[in-house]
Amino acid sequence: MPTIAIVTGASSGLGRELVRRIDHGDAGAIDEIWVVARRPERLDALVRTCSKTVRPFCLDLTDPDSYAMLESALLETPAARVALLVNNAGAGSFGDFAGIPREETENMISLLMRAPVELIYRTLPFMRPGSRIINIASVAAFLPQPRLAVYSAAKRFILDLSRSLDAELGDIDIHVTAVCPKFMKTEFLDAPGDAGAAQRMTRIGFESVEQVAQAALRAAKAGRSLCIPSADMKALYALTRVVPYRTALAIERAIGIL
Ligand SMILES: NC(=O)c1ccc[n+]([C@@H]2O[C@H](COP(=O)([O-])OP(=O)(O)OC[C@H]3O[C@@H](n4cnc5c(N)ncnc54)[C@H](OP(=O)(O)O)[C@@H]3O)[C@@H](O)[C@H]2O)c1
């Protein structure tokens, strides 16, 4: 009866750090870590460097077949129990909406919204009281963001989905945590699209994947529906809930983020 943690986007950045911590025991008793991403060599490196059993799934999560493949693997594993699902895989394109190639936008929609919904559907039957879901959102979810319009809307979707699912499932002690990191120095920013827009937005500053991964696993363990790891972004979140959108945009323009 293996107890399984599934981490998407495990081949770099925050996902890889989460796998490292889960391997060290930060998510409690886990027998197997199932890691999902497109680059096989990166996943093989995780198999070699982790002490727990790591099962690589080389899948493109914009492809609907990938969800069925993961579900089949669970069905074929006798008495599989999913203790943790981390929907972390993500990519974002900065720039004017009309200037972003349609295919990139479709990929963001699939990867950031459809894939988490599908994976939650397909793993829930394998969860038990005590199981946890972590959905990686972003501080971009706090406010609609010009020049990051689809990405920020998708992150708002996952933030709201997480909080309502947490309220639904909390009674059976399955908790869903939305994690809202600010910028992290990962491959996420390697091909941002409009580099100028990305550079302006990163003026809000960076935090480390180590900090975010640690905060995310702690919040999930505690059954919290929202995790904002950095103190300044907690304050920003509080502000966005009271300040009208037009005023918030004016502030962002004044401090040179937009
Ligand atoms: N870095 C930031 O500034 C920042 C800030 C806030 C939130 N976030 C969020 O944090 C999460 C992790 O991002 P990161 O910063 O760690 O970026 P990253 O280093 O670029 O990692 C992204 C991961 O997602 C995987 N991925 C991308 N497209 C995929 C696809 N179609 N199918 C399967 N896997 C795919 C990548 O693996 P392969 O390329 O091997 O498929 C990689 O493992 C994302 O949800 C991102 O939106 C990032």
PDBQT file of the ligand as one rigid body, heavy atoms in Angstrom, charges set to zero:
ROOT
HETATM    1  N1  LIG A 301       9.584  31.961 -10.670  1.00  0.00    +0.000 N 
HETATM    2  C1  LIG A 301       8.717  32.887 -10.349  1.00  0.00    +0.000 C 
HETATM    3  O1  LIG A 301       9.044  34.087 -10.338  1.00  0.00    +0.000 OA
HETATM    4  C2  LIG A 301       7.315  32.510  -9.939  1.00  0.00    +0.000 A 
HETATM    5  C3  LIG A 301       6.563  33.423  -9.170  1.00  0.00    +0.000 A 
HETATM    6  C4  LIG A 301       5.292  33.062  -8.750  1.00  0.00    +0.000 A 
HETATM    7  C5  LIG A 301       4.768  31.837  -9.095  1.00  0.00    +0.000 A 
HETATM    8  N2  LIG A 301       5.509  30.973  -9.859  1.00  0.00    +0.000 N 
HETATM    9  C6  LIG A 301       4.930  29.682 -10.163  1.00  0.00    +0.000 C 
HETATM   10  O2  LIG A 301       5.738  28.685  -9.551  1.00  0.00    +0.000 OA
HETATM   11  C7  LIG A 301       5.581  27.454 -10.264  1.00  0.00    +0.000 C 
HETATM   12  C8  LIG A 301       6.953  26.847 -10.501  1.00  0.00    +0.000 C 
HETATM   13  O3  LIG A 301       7.661  27.668 -11.389  1.00  0.00    +0.000 OA
HETATM   14  P1  LIG A 301       9.246  27.837 -11.290  1.00  0.00    +0.000 P 
HETATM   15  O4  LIG A 301       9.489  29.240 -10.902  1.00  0.00    +0.000 OA
HETATM   16  O5  LIG A 301       9.847  26.759 -10.520  1.00  0.00    +0.000 OA
HETATM   17  O6  LIG A 301       9.612  27.753 -12.846  1.00  0.00    +0.000 OA
HETATM   18  P2  LIG A 301      10.513  26.707 -13.662  1.00  0.00    +0.000 P 
HETATM   19  O7  LIG A 301      11.841  26.560 -13.047  1.00  0.00    +0.000 OA
HETATM   20  O8  LIG A 301      10.429  27.180 -15.086  1.00  0.00    +0.000 OA
HETATM   21  O9  LIG A 301       9.730  25.340 -13.499  1.00  0.00    +0.000 OA
HETATM   22  C9  LIG A 301       8.542  25.087 -14.203  1.00  0.00    +0.000 C 
HETATM   23  C10 LIG A 301       8.301  23.592 -14.179  1.00  0.00    +0.000 C 
HETATM   24  O10 LIG A 301       7.087  23.319 -14.889  1.00  0.00    +0.000 OA
HETATM   25  C11 LIG A 301       7.353  22.298 -15.848  1.00  0.00    +0.000 C 
HETATM   26  N3  LIG A 301       6.501  22.466 -17.012  1.00  0.00    +0.000 N 
HETATM   27  C12 LIG A 301       6.407  23.561 -17.790  1.00  0.00    +0.000 A 
HETATM   28  N4  LIG A 301       5.572  23.310 -18.819  1.00  0.00    +0.000 NA
HETATM   29  C13 LIG A 301       5.131  22.030 -18.661  1.00  0.00    +0.000 A 
HETATM   30  C14 LIG A 301       4.262  21.191 -19.393  1.00  0.00    +0.000 A 
HETATM   31  N5  LIG A 301       3.660  21.620 -20.521  1.00  0.00    +0.000 N 
HETATM   32  N6  LIG A 301       4.036  19.935 -18.967  1.00  0.00    +0.000 NA
HETATM   33  C15 LIG A 301       4.645  19.480 -17.831  1.00  0.00    +0.000 A 
HETATM   34  N7  LIG A 301       5.478  20.227 -17.092  1.00  0.00    +0.000 NA
HETATM   35  C16 LIG A 301       5.723  21.491 -17.505  1.00  0.00    +0.000 A 
HETATM   36  C17 LIG A 301       8.828  22.458 -16.188  1.00  0.00    +0.000 C 
HETATM   37  O11 LIG A 301       9.366  21.220 -16.625  1.00  0.00    +0.000 OA
HETATM   38  P3  LIG A 301       9.712  20.803 -18.144  1.00  0.00    +0.000 P 
HETATM   39  O12 LIG A 301      10.172  22.053 -18.842  1.00  0.00    +0.000 OA
HETATM   40  O13 LIG A 301      10.757  19.761 -17.982  1.00  0.00    +0.000 OA
HETATM   41  O14 LIG A 301       8.419  20.278 -18.669  1.00  0.00    +0.000 OA
HETATM   42  C18 LIG A 301       9.407  22.800 -14.827  1.00  0.00    +0.000 C 
HETATM   43  O15 LIG A 301       9.653  21.639 -14.096  1.00  0.00    +0.000 OA
HETATM   44  C19 LIG A 301       4.786  27.778 -11.514  1.00  0.00    +0.000 C 
HETATM   45  O16 LIG A 301       3.438  27.423 -11.327  1.00  0.00    +0.000 OA
HETATM   46  C20 LIG A 301       4.903  29.288 -11.632  1.00  0.00    +0.000 C 
HETATM   47  O17 LIG A 301       3.795  29.844 -12.319  1.00  0.00    +0.000 OA
HETATM   48  C21 LIG A 301       6.761  31.272 -10.280  1.00  0.00    +0.000 A 
ENDROOT
TORSDOF 0
